[in-house]
Amino acid sequence: AGLALAVLALGPGGAFGRFASLGASDVSLTARLALWRASFSALLDSPIFGSGPGSWNVAFGPHELGPHLYEVGHAHSEPVELLVELGVVGFLAVCVLGVCFLRGVARRVDVVDHDQHTAAGFGALVAVLAVVLQSSLDFPLRTPGVGVPFFLFAGVVLGSFDVAATRGARWPGF
């Protein structure tokens, strides 16, 4: 891992050099920041329960700050869009579901007696977490080519780990 990081940092052109150049010259980032500022203004119109599922465009319209380089159909951030559409209450409910998923996975992991199912589960969990992290800066779950495998991997994660740890529980994961 150290060698890979060294190659990225010191390699041709330094891959980490891109992060140093983020700022006013990065059109994609500045456009997203403008979308997010306007989205948070839209959130303030209905902060508790949001504007309703699928209504980001309607809620965002009055707060739009000006012309964009591309057509705006989403917030370019799943969490920001969920906040506007579902409000704080709905967003917290989605977060609770995510925590329950991770808690259910943690309760099923058997690191002492692992097998290929555990390895498949960890691989699928890495894929799920990668999509979750990437969704903070984009909208991958709205793309069927990403959303369908995401939920497939989520099912593999829950099905791969040993359920012996959940015996006696009222419901797996609780």
C-alpha positions as a printed Julia matrix, in Angstrom:
174×3 Matrix{Float64}:
   0.0     0.0     0.0
   2.87    2.34    0.84
   4.51    1.65   -2.51
   1.24    2.36   -4.36
   0.82    5.66   -2.5
   4.43    6.63   -3.25
   3.93    5.93   -6.97
   0.75    8.01   -6.97
   2.38   10.88   -5.1
   5.73   10.91   -6.87
   4.88    9.32  -10.21
   4.65   11.14  -13.54
   3.05   14.47  -12.84
   2.15   13.39   -9.31
  -1.41   12.11   -9.19
  -1.99   13.96   -5.93
  -1.07   17.22   -7.69
  -4.61   17.38   -9.06
  -5.99   17.98   -5.58
  -3.69   20.96   -5.1
  -5.19   22.62   -8.2
  -8.79   22.48   -6.99
 -10.26   25.92   -6.71
 -11.59   28.67   -8.92
  -9.96   27.2   -12.03
 -11.77   23.87  -11.64
 -15.03   24.46  -13.54
 -16.63   21.19  -12.44
 -16.04   21.87   -8.75
 -17.15   25.5    -8.86
 -20.31   24.53  -10.79
 -21.11   21.87   -8.19
 -20.52   24.3    -5.33
 -23.0    26.72   -6.92
 -25.55   23.9    -7.25
 -25.06   22.9    -3.63
 -25.4    26.49   -2.34
 -28.67   26.89   -4.23
 -29.8    23.45   -3.03
 -29.21   24.39    0.6
 -31.25   27.56    0.0
 -34.02   25.32   -1.32
 -33.7    23.13    1.77
 -34.37   26.15    3.98
 -37.8    26.53    2.33
 -38.92   23.21    3.83
 -36.21   21.94    6.18
 -38.17   19.44    8.27
 -39.94   17.22    5.71
 -38.39   18.51    2.46
 -40.07   19.31   -0.81
 -41.05   15.7    -1.59
 -39.37   12.77   -3.34
 -38.34   13.55   -6.9
 -38.99   17.28   -6.55
 -35.43   18.62   -6.47
 -35.85   20.43   -9.82
 -39.0    22.2    -8.61
 -37.45   23.17   -5.26
 -34.14   24.2    -6.84
 -35.6    26.4    -9.61
 -36.34   29.55   -7.58
 -32.9    29.41   -5.98
 -30.88   28.88   -9.15
 -28.02   31.38   -9.18
 -27.63   31.75  -12.93
 -26.81   29.88  -16.11
 -24.84   26.63  -15.89
 -22.36   25.03  -18.23
 -24.68   22.07  -18.65
 -28.31   21.22  -18.11
 -29.05   20.81  -14.43
 -31.29   17.87  -13.63
 -29.89   16.84  -10.27
 -27.77   18.22   -7.43
 -24.62   16.24   -8.32
 -24.67   14.91   -4.76
 -27.03   12.23   -3.48
 -26.91   13.49    0.14
 -27.66   17.1    -0.86
 -30.51   16.03   -3.12
 -31.92   13.74   -0.43
 -31.83   16.6     2.07
 -33.78   18.89   -0.26
 -36.33   16.23   -1.22
 -36.79   14.44    2.12
 -35.83   17.14    4.6
 -33.89   16.52    7.77
 -36.36   13.88    9.02
 -36.22   11.79    5.84
 -32.46   12.2     5.5
 -31.95   10.97    9.06
 -34.23    8.0     8.31
 -32.06    7.09    5.3
 -28.96    7.42    7.49
 -30.51    5.15   10.12
 -31.18    2.53    7.43
 -27.53    2.76    6.35
 -26.33    2.35    9.93
 -28.65   -0.65   10.4
 -27.2    -2.2     7.23
 -23.62   -1.73    8.47
 -24.55   -2.93   11.97
 -26.17   -6.04   10.48
 -23.0    -6.71    8.48
 -20.78   -6.16   11.52
 -22.82   -8.62   13.56
 -22.5   -11.29   10.86
 -18.76  -11.08   10.28
 -16.82  -14.06   11.61
 -13.14  -13.17   11.32
 -11.96  -16.32   13.13
 -13.48  -18.94   10.84
 -13.71  -17.16    7.5
 -14.17  -18.73    4.08
 -14.88  -17.71    0.5
 -18.28  -16.35    1.49
 -16.64  -13.93    3.91
 -14.17  -12.86    1.22
 -17.01  -12.3    -1.26
 -18.9   -10.34    1.39
 -15.93   -8.08    2.08
 -15.38   -7.52   -1.64
 -19.03   -6.59   -2.13
 -18.9    -4.36    0.96
 -15.94   -2.47   -0.53
 -17.95   -1.97   -3.74
 -20.96   -0.7    -1.77
 -18.84    1.73    0.25
 -17.06    2.99   -2.88
 -20.4     3.87   -4.49
 -21.59    5.53   -1.27
 -18.44    7.67   -1.11
 -18.66    8.57   -4.79
 -22.31    9.53   -4.43
 -21.36   12.45   -2.21
 -19.94   14.19   -5.29
 -22.19   12.8    -8.0
 -25.39   10.86   -8.66
 -24.35    7.25   -9.35
 -27.42    5.49   -7.96
 -29.61    7.17  -10.58
 -27.63    5.42  -13.31
 -29.02    1.88  -13.74
 -25.55    0.58  -14.63
 -24.41    1.59  -11.12
 -27.61    1.34   -9.08
 -28.5    -2.23  -10.01
 -25.05   -3.68   -9.18
 -24.96   -1.54   -6.01
 -28.09   -3.22   -4.65
 -26.92   -6.6    -5.94
 -23.65   -6.14   -4.01
 -25.62   -5.06   -0.94
 -27.53   -8.34   -1.13
 -24.3   -10.31   -1.57
 -22.88   -8.59    1.51
 -25.81   -9.57    3.69
 -25.99  -13.09    2.27
 -22.27  -13.84    2.47
 -21.58  -13.5     6.13
 -22.26  -16.13    8.75
 -25.73  -15.81   10.22
 -24.8   -17.76   13.34
 -23.97  -14.47   15.06
 -27.58  -13.35   14.65
 -29.26  -16.45   16.1
 -31.44  -15.55   19.0
 -31.94  -12.01   17.75
 -35.43  -10.77   16.99
 -34.41   -9.85   13.44
 -31.04  -10.17   11.71
 -28.97   -7.12   12.45
 -30.9    -5.96   15.51
